[in-house]
Amino acid sequence: MAQIKQVGPGRKTNGTIDGITYVTRNGVTYARSTPTMPASVYKTPEAKKRQAIFKMVQMHMKLHLRTIKQTFTPSGNGTPSNRYYSLNGKALTQALAALAERYVAGEDVTIDDVEQAICDYATEHPKSILIAAKSGYNNVFLTGPWPDTITLNALIGDSTVIIIVAENGTTTTINADGTTTVTNTNPTSGTNPSNTGGGSNSGGGSNTDSTGGGSNTDSTGGGSNTGGGEPDPEGESNPDE
């Protein structure tokens, strides 16, 4: 994408104008050509499966967005959620493949179904899904259900940060007709997670690329989106469906 400083009418910095899609990340606006593939491309069984995986990954990332913002250091002008997806896209695609087939066959899929599928995959592949890749700290992998706390240990020194996960209370369902239903069962659950560990990095160690040596460091994302975008719960990129 090409970097731009301002955009057309009213300096619009997000959205699509005349076949050009604009996206703003960290105060910098980028432009790219909007995909113009025929609608029939998105109606094949394989395309529907990719679209289903995209939606489920989006649901998963939205559920854990508060934590991801604290446990992932973004790359360049990206966001923590971009980094999470770039490191975990292939593994998430594989984890959700069977569930996507059920959805394409006409079943409703809830966020609980999505989380269980990811949990099962992480249990079998404990070095495949990173839940923390923060500069200056050791990486943390998902090894089962998403934990209630995530402990970050400094690469140098003995600094420890404990992230308390507070993201329960919202139920999201992808309905068989393609619509999404969100139910908030605990309105007070939106408070920010507390950081009881102090958050200081006494060792001062730098970690320029927290890939952690895991089996999934490919940032291609596994092709879960037919339009080439990334699931981004922070609203900075949209699927082209």
C-alpha positions as CSV (number, residue, x, y, z in Angstrom):
1,M,0.0,0.0,0.0
2,A,1.1,3.6,-0.6
3,Q,1.3,6.0,2.3
4,I,-0.6,9.3,2.0
5,K,-1.0,12.4,4.1
6,Q,-4.6,13.3,3.4
7,V,-7.5,12.0,1.4
8,G,-10.1,13.7,-0.9
9,P,-13.4,15.2,0.2
10,G,-13.4,16.2,3.8
11,R,-10.0,14.5,4.3
12,K,-11.7,11.1,4.7
13,T,-9.1,8.7,6.2
14,N,-11.0,5.4,6.3
15,G,-13.2,3.7,3.7
16,T,-13.4,3.5,-0.1
17,I,-13.5,6.2,-2.6
18,D,-13.5,5.6,-6.4
19,G,-12.0,2.1,-6.1
20,I,-9.3,3.1,-3.6
21,T,-9.6,1.8,0.0
22,Y,-8.1,4.0,2.7
23,V,-6.9,2.7,6.1
24,T,-5.5,4.7,9.0
25,R,-3.0,3.0,11.4
26,N,-1.4,4.8,14.3
27,G,-2.2,8.2,12.7
28,V,-0.7,7.2,9.3
29,T,-3.1,6.8,6.3
30,Y,-2.5,4.2,3.6
31,A,-4.3,3.5,0.3
32,R,-4.7,0.4,-1.8
33,S,-6.7,-0.7,-4.8
34,T,-10.0,-2.2,-3.8
35,P,-10.3,-5.9,-5.0
36,T,-12.7,-6.2,-7.9
37,M,-13.2,-9.9,-8.2
38,P,-16.6,-11.1,-9.5
39,A,-19.2,-12.1,-6.9
40,S,-19.3,-15.7,-8.2
41,V,-15.8,-16.2,-6.8
42,Y,-17.1,-15.8,-3.3
43,K,-19.9,-18.4,-3.7
44,T,-17.8,-21.5,-4.1
45,P,-17.8,-24.0,-1.1
46,E,-14.1,-23.3,-0.5
47,A,-14.7,-19.5,-0.6
48,K,-17.6,-19.8,1.9
49,K,-15.4,-21.9,4.2
50,R,-12.6,-19.2,4.1
51,Q,-15.2,-16.5,4.8
52,A,-16.5,-18.5,7.7
53,I,-13.0,-18.9,9.2
54,F,-12.5,-15.2,8.8
55,K,-15.6,-14.4,10.7
56,M,-14.7,-16.9,13.5
57,V,-11.2,-15.5,13.8
58,Q,-12.7,-12.0,14.1
59,M,-15.0,-13.2,16.9
60,H,-12.1,-14.8,18.7
61,M,-9.9,-11.7,18.4
62,K,-12.7,-9.4,19.6
63,L,-13.2,-11.5,22.7
64,H,-9.6,-11.3,23.6
65,L,-8.8,-7.8,22.3
66,R,-8.2,-6.2,25.7
67,T,-5.6,-8.9,26.5
68,I,-4.0,-8.8,23.0
69,K,-3.5,-5.0,23.3
70,Q,-1.4,-5.7,26.5
71,T,0.5,-8.8,25.5
72,F,1.6,-8.1,21.9
73,T,4.1,-5.5,20.7
74,P,3.0,-4.3,17.2
75,S,5.4,-4.2,14.2
76,G,5.9,-1.0,12.3
77,N,2.7,0.9,11.9
78,G,0.6,-2.1,12.7
79,T,-1.5,-2.9,15.8
80,P,-1.3,-5.6,18.5
81,S,-4.2,-7.4,16.8
82,N,-2.4,-7.3,13.5
83,R,0.7,-8.9,15.1
84,Y,-1.5,-11.5,16.8
85,Y,-3.0,-12.5,13.5
86,S,0.3,-12.5,11.6
87,L,1.8,-14.9,14.1
88,N,-1.2,-17.1,14.6
89,G,-3.2,-16.9,11.3
90,K,-2.2,-20.3,10.0
91,A,-2.8,-22.1,13.3
92,L,-6.2,-20.5,13.8
93,T,-7.2,-21.4,10.2
94,Q,-6.3,-25.1,10.9
95,A,-8.0,-25.0,14.3
96,L,-11.3,-23.7,12.8
97,A,-11.4,-25.6,9.6
98,A,-13.7,-28.4,10.8
99,L,-16.0,-25.9,12.5
100,A,-16.2,-23.8,9.3
101,E,-17.4,-26.8,7.4
102,R,-20.2,-27.3,9.9
103,Y,-21.1,-23.6,9.5
104,V,-21.2,-23.8,5.7
105,A,-23.4,-26.9,6.1
106,G,-26.0,-24.8,7.8
107,E,-25.2,-25.0,11.6
108,D,-25.1,-21.9,13.8
109,V,-21.7,-21.4,15.4
110,T,-21.2,-19.6,18.8
111,I,-18.1,-18.0,20.3
112,D,-18.0,-21.0,22.7
113,D,-17.7,-23.3,19.8
114,V,-14.9,-21.2,18.3
115,E,-13.0,-21.1,21.6
116,Q,-13.4,-24.8,22.2
117,A,-12.0,-25.6,18.7
118,I,-9.0,-23.3,19.3
119,C,-8.6,-24.8,22.8
120,D,-8.6,-28.4,21.3
121,Y,-6.0,-27.4,18.7
122,A,-3.8,-25.7,21.2
123,T,-3.9,-28.7,23.5
124,E,-2.6,-30.9,20.6
125,H,-0.2,-28.2,19.3
126,P,1.0,-26.3,22.4
127,K,3.7,-24.3,20.5
128,S,1.4,-23.1,17.7
129,I,-0.7,-20.2,19.1
130,L,1.0,-17.3,20.8
131,I,-1.0,-15.3,23.4
132,A,1.9,-13.0,24.4
133,A,4.7,-11.7,22.2
134,K,5.7,-8.5,24.0
135,S,9.0,-6.8,23.6
136,G,11.4,-7.5,26.5
137,Y,9.4,-10.5,27.7
138,N,9.4,-14.2,27.0
139,N,6.6,-15.4,24.7
140,V,3.6,-17.3,26.1
141,F,1.8,-20.0,24.1
142,L,-1.8,-21.2,24.4
143,T,-1.8,-24.8,25.7
144,G,-5.5,-25.3,26.4
145,P,-8.4,-22.9,27.3
146,W,-7.5,-19.2,27.3
147,P,-6.1,-18.7,30.8
148,D,-7.5,-16.4,33.5
149,T,-4.1,-14.8,33.9
150,I,-1.0,-14.5,31.7
151,T,2.4,-14.1,33.3
152,L,5.0,-12.3,31.4
153,N,8.6,-12.9,32.5
154,A,11.4,-10.5,31.4
155,L,14.1,-11.7,29.1
156,I,16.7,-10.0,31.3
157,G,16.3,-9.6,35.0
158,D,13.5,-10.8,37.2
159,S,10.7,-8.5,36.3
160,T,7.3,-10.2,36.1
161,V,4.0,-8.8,34.9
162,I,0.7,-10.6,35.5
163,I,-2.1,-9.8,33.1
164,I,-5.6,-10.5,34.5
165,V,-8.0,-11.5,31.7
166,A,-11.4,-9.9,32.1
167,E,-13.2,-10.6,28.8
168,N,-16.2,-12.8,29.6
169,G,-19.8,-11.9,29.5
170,T,-20.5,-11.5,25.7
171,T,-21.9,-14.3,23.6
172,T,-21.5,-14.0,19.9
173,T,-23.2,-16.3,17.4
174,I,-22.7,-16.6,13.6
175,N,-26.1,-17.7,12.4
176,A,-26.6,-20.1,9.5
177,D,-28.1,-17.3,7.4
178,G,-24.8,-15.3,7.7
179,T,-26.0,-12.8,10.3
180,T,-24.2,-12.3,13.6
181,T,-26.0,-12.0,17.0
182,V,-24.2,-10.5,20.0
183,T,-25.6,-10.9,23.6
184,N,-24.0,-9.1,26.5
185,T,-24.7,-11.2,29.6
186,N,-22.5,-9.1,31.9
187,P,-22.5,-5.4,31.1
188,T,-19.8,-4.7,33.7
189,S,-17.3,-7.0,32.0
190,G,-16.0,-4.3,29.8
191,T,-13.6,-2.9,32.4
192,N,-9.9,-3.0,31.5
193,P,-7.8,-5.8,32.9
194,S,-5.7,-4.8,35.9
195,N,-1.9,-5.1,35.9
196,T,-0.9,-6.4,39.4
197,G,2.7,-7.0,38.5
198,G,3.8,-3.4,38.1
199,G,4.6,-3.6,34.5
200,S,8.2,-2.5,34.8
201,N,11.0,-4.1,32.8
202,S,13.9,-3.9,35.2
203,G,16.2,-5.7,32.9
204,G,15.8,-3.3,30.0
205,G,16.1,-6.2,27.6
206,S,14.9,-5.6,24.0
207,N,13.1,-8.1,21.9
208,T,12.8,-6.8,18.4
209,D,11.0,-9.9,17.0
210,S,9.1,-12.0,19.5
211,T,8.5,-15.0,17.4
212,G,9.5,-17.3,20.2
213,G,10.7,-20.1,18.1
214,G,7.2,-21.5,17.8
215,S,6.1,-23.7,15.0
216,N,3.9,-21.0,13.5
217,T,5.8,-17.8,12.6
218,D,4.6,-17.4,9.1
219,S,2.7,-14.1,8.8
220,T,0.7,-15.0,5.8
221,G,-2.3,-15.8,7.8
222,G,-3.2,-19.0,6.0
223,G,-5.5,-17.5,3.4
224,S,-8.5,-17.3,5.6
225,N,-9.8,-14.2,3.9
226,T,-10.6,-14.3,0.2
227,G,-10.0,-10.6,-0.2
228,G,-6.5,-10.6,1.2
229,G,-7.2,-8.5,4.4
230,E,-6.7,-9.5,8.0
231,P,-9.3,-9.9,10.7
232,D,-8.8,-6.7,12.7
233,P,-11.2,-6.1,15.6
234,E,-9.8,-2.6,16.0
235,G,-11.6,-1.7,12.8
236,E,-8.6,-1.0,10.6
237,S,-9.1,-3.5,7.9
238,N,-12.2,-5.1,6.4
239,P,-12.8,-8.4,4.7
240,D,-13.7,-8.2,1.1
241,E,-16.5,-10.7,0.9
